[in-house]
């Protein structure tokens, strides 16, 4: 992994695969456990995310939506080792379970200390049109409340999640096409 930072943290938004790899390696070295085992124990099983993994499982074969670009299928790698920056297999249902557990007040209190959640939702970077970036989640401050969002953009697939914590609402769209949620 590179040791040079191109941007100082909190100065602007820029997605970085390396940041996720650094975090993965730090977690693995601190706990002496690989990312897949760690997340299964701490997140996937307790949250009942039965269709989520950082590694490919044979049970995904018959229900996997193959990504496409301009109508042409893309061969999706079936990860054998966890890589937080590249491979994450999930469903809209499981992803909403995760987001609800973290960000909807009635359930987040059971998962995170209030101060931890507060710090996670502190704006770090101003984007545009009132949108902000916090610790891994987007924020939209509107006159009728705060809304959270997250997106995914991999070759041949896109996703968008929207969370309204005050209404206990999470909507997640996952598309297996490069223009899926444009």
Secondary structure, DSSP 8 states (H G I E B T S, - for coil): -----SS-TTSS----HHHHHHHHHHHHHHHTS-HHHHHIIIIITTTT-TT-BSS--GGGGGG----EETTEE------SS--TTT--B--HHHHHHHHHHHHSHHHHHHHS-HHHHHHHTS--EE-STTEEE-SSSEEEEETTEEEEEEEEEETTEEEEEEEEGGGTEEEEEEESSTTTT-
